[in-house]
Amino acid sequence: MLQRGFGRQAVLGAVALALAGCASAASTPVTPASNAPRTTTGSVPTTIGPGGVQLDQTGADGRAEGVEAYLYPAPGGAGLLTRADAVRAADVAGGGGPVTAAVLARVTLPETVPPPGVAASGGEVRRRPAWVVETLLTPAQEHLAPCRPGTTCAPASATKAIAVIDARTGQTLASFQTN
């Protein structure tokens, strides 16, 4: 799953809000300051439109299991990692397989953003320039269930590793697997 440093404080803040009678605010999903992206996907896109992209973690059945990141277009600029540097950093973060996509974006990681009324602790990732790199972990021919001659096989699935790499520092901000 995701490797982030804000989870415990966000949970404690949500509990405090619920105890204070603000359960509706604590249970509202965190979305970016502006409108949430109009496009939703379980794979890293090759381009990001002006409305942004919601990157979901998907299960073996292809259904979304939760929002991992919001991606918005990011202009390139001096002082940012190159695609090649980001791919190397993602390999160190645990991808290791062939790169299937890498895109520079302004990234928000909703699990790092505190609920309303809770002060940020410095671990917040909101619209930060980052490379989002997707690598293939298993062959696409892998089946979800055993397949015997004369039976119907489950659809093929490929497990992908996605690493979010800070475009300025090369630090891994998050990494997760999805199908």
N, C-alpha and C positions, 0 to 999 in steps of 0.2 A: 504494500500500500504506500501511501505518501509518506515522505520523510519531511516533517515540518516541525518547527519549534514553538508554535503558538497554541496547540491543542488544549493543554491543561488549563491555561488561563482563560481561553474562550469558554470552556465547559464551566469553570467556576463562575465566570461572569454571567453566563446564561442561567445558572442556578440562582445566583443572587437576584437577577431580574425577575425570575419566576417567583421567588419568595417575596419579592416586593410587590407582587401583583401585576407584573408586566409580562406575563407569560406570552401574550401575543407578539410582543416585540422580540422576545428571546427565540420564539419558534419561527420567526420570519426568516426565510433564507437570505443570506447576504448576497446582494447583487452589486455590480459596480455602481459608482456614483451616478453615471448616466444610464441610459436604457440598457437592458440586458441584450446580448447579441441575438440577432434574428435567425442565425444559422446554427444548427446543432449537429455535431458529428462525434464519432468515436475514434476517428483517425486524425492525424495531424494534416491539415490542408496544405497544399503547395502555395496557395495565395490566400490572403484574407481581405474580404471586401470591406467597404466602409462601415457596414453595420456590425462587423465583428463576428466571431465564431465562439460558440460555447462548446468546449471540449469535454465530453463525458467519458467516464470509465464504463466500458461495456462488459457484460458477462459472456459466457460461452454461447448463450442463446441470442446474442446480438442486442439485447435490451440494455438501455442505460441503467447504470447502478448508482450514479451520482455525478454531480458536476465536479470536475477536477480543476478546470481553469477557464477563464474568459480570455480570449485573444482578440486584440485590436491591431489594426495596421500600425507599423512602426517605420518611420523613415530611417534610413541608414545614416551613419554619421561617423565623424572622426572619433576615435577612442573606443569603438565597439569591436568586439571579436569578429573575426571572419567566420564564414560558414565552416571552413576546414577546422579552425580552432574549436568551434562549438561541437563539431562532430567528435573530435578527439576528447574533449571534456565529457561528452555523453558516453563515450566508450569507457572511460574511467569510472563513470557513474553506474556502470553495470549493463549497458546495452549489449555491446559486443558483437551483435550480428550485423548483417548488411543494413545500411541506412535506407529507409523507404521514404522519408520526408524530413526536411529541416526548413523551418521558417522563422524569420525574425519578426517578433511581435511585441506589442506592449501587453504584458501579462498581469492578470489579477488572479491570485489563488484565494478563493473564497474562504477556505478553512483558516487562513492566516489573518483575515479581517475580523476584528472584534465585533460582537453584536452591538446594536445601538445602546448607548449609555455606558459602555465599557471602554476605558482608555486603552489606546494602542500601547504595546510593550516594546516596539521597535522591530518585531519580527514580521510586520505586515508587508505583504507583497501586493501592491495595487498599481496597475498600469506601469510596471517596471519593464524597461527594455530587456528582452530575453530571447534566446534561441530556444525553440521547441523542436527537439530532435526525436524522431521515431525510428527504432530499429526492430528488425524481425528476430524473434527469439527461437521459434520453432518452425519447421517446414510447413508450408500451406497444405501439404497432403495429410497432415495429422488429423485423425478423425476423433470426434468427441466420444464415440462409443465403439466397442469392438465390432469389427465388420467381418462376418463369415460369408463364404460363398453362398449365394442364393438368398441372402438377406438384404434388406435395405439399410444402407449406412447413413449415419448422421452426417450433416453437412461438414465440409472441411472447415477448419478454423486455424488461424495463425495467431499466436500470442505475440504481442508487440510490447516493447519497453519504450516508454516515453520519458525523456529527461528534459527538465526546464532549466536552462543554463543562463545565469545572469550575463547579459551581453557586455557588461563593463568589467566584471571581475573574473568571470569564468567559474564562479561558484555554482554548485548544483542547488537550485532552489526547491526542486521537488522531483521525484521520480516515481513512476507507477507502471503497472502492467495492465493491458487491456486486450480484448480479443477483437 
